[in-house]
Amino acid sequence: MTTFEDAARHTAVLESRAIPDTLFTELYIGGRWRPAELDERIEVRNPADGSLIAAVANATVTDCAAAVAAAADAAESWAVTPPRHRSEILRSAWEIMVAERESLAALITAENGKSYADAEAEIDYAADFFRWFAEEAVRIGGDYRLSPQGDKRILVSREPIGVAVLVTPWNFPAAMATRKLGPALAAGCTAILKPAIQTPLTAGAIVDILARAGVPAGVVNYVTPRPAGAAVRAMLHHPAVRKLSFTGSTEVGRLLLHEAADNIVSASLELGGNAPFLVLESADVGAAVAGAMVAKMRNGGCACTAANRFYVHRSLADAFTQGLVEAMRDTTMGPGLVAGNALGALISDAERDKVAAIVARAVDEGAVAVVGGQKPSGPGAFYPPTVLTGVRPDAAITQTEIFGPVAPIIVVDDEDEAVAWANRTEMGLVGYVYGDTASAMRVAHRLQVGMVAVNKGVLSDPAAPFGGVKQSGLGREGGSAGIEEYLEQKYIAVDL
Ligand code: NAD
């Protein structure tokens, strides 16, 4: 994956990047692009300058019901489509995405605001879910054994769970879609994708890629309703729907878990994070600073995996702070498609103002912005790289998902103190630890999270199980666990 530091290497050629000639602004239902029931459009704007990119159809509850019906109609034949065939379609989708990565990355940058390098890295990561699940599609296992009493054979097969509703956020508009579509299709499920309304165009482009790769009519459907609430609720109450996979905020995830409960719909939830980044006494400061830049600044800080709080051993605090401040100061901010800009815009002015308010509160509570900390004047949803020192361990910022390029540093005296503060949160997605291997591994096992990066600034990998504990979610995506979320075990007792 391209890292934040790679950004500079990509910048020379950026001006030639253009978004795809065709943008998909209608709904995709039953194998064709069609308008919504009502003639209402939703504007998609570039957060770097507010310019209009396109206006997409606003799907009604009726449109969403039609999408579920199309998925239900296609379910039986897709479930019995040979795994090799499903695999080859996903493999083709990977090939197309890789071939078209430049225009797709430009599209992400246009509607999301992130830097082109981050967008390009996202396309590589996103496409890789299609490749990984193409490989998984042909490895769905089963079991066959004699019962302990010897009275029967216990045969266990894994079968597709059924129609899946996939709801994705704006921060990784490509990767969060492929991380769900890949395993759903590999398992033999049909799906309805509902992307975040700020970034529907990337999701539409991915749906078109799947169609070109050979996905049959009705297997993948795509709807863009606003507001999302009533439409998603209606889909979750449709009797054909058996699966919800949601990535987004804990608040919305909790709501959807309640709604899924009515029809006992299986729910996989990837929710908010509040990642601690621990710099132990034995850490290599240079490596920790480099890792911190990636863990904090990848995607402009808009990642559920973004380092949200830095707990640094007192003996290294000055050196680490100085290194981080210098690296942040050297980070150029501006429109993502313009050469040299490693930090793009946030998704909207409202999100930028939220980040500014989080920083203002931290400063009120005694923190000092050593670099950044001021909302720039001028157009675009920009917020500068910011390092906060003097942050109290109980400050509000340590309990808030920042979702922006802001690094609060908290000085600690030992490993126990760092671990205690790190675990004092309702979230539990990911943690980062820098230190000698034995200490870092010891701490890794003590952190209450679903994933730990040891002496690394980024850990996301389609081949690894991604997910959180506590209020960061339920279930795993990617790895060999990812496809299981879309499979049910069926036990057949056989008396020979
Ligand atoms: P969000 O919860 O506001 O929206 C996510 C999706 O849910 C969007 O498609 C949105 O339209 C839809 N939605 C919003 N309200 C809804 C409702 N009432 N009913 C049904 N659907 C509704 O999240 P966001 O702002 O788009 O994304 C940011 C959040 O996502 C952050 O909290 C981040 O940590 C989280 N996230 C988590 C992961 C992970 O894997 N754990 C990955 C990326 C993002």
Residues whose N, C-alpha, C, O or C-beta is under 5 A from the ligand:
A	BS01	NAD	V167 T168 P169 W170 K194 P195 A196 I197 A228 G229 V232 T247 G248 S249 T250 V252 E270 L271 G272 G273 A303 C304 S472
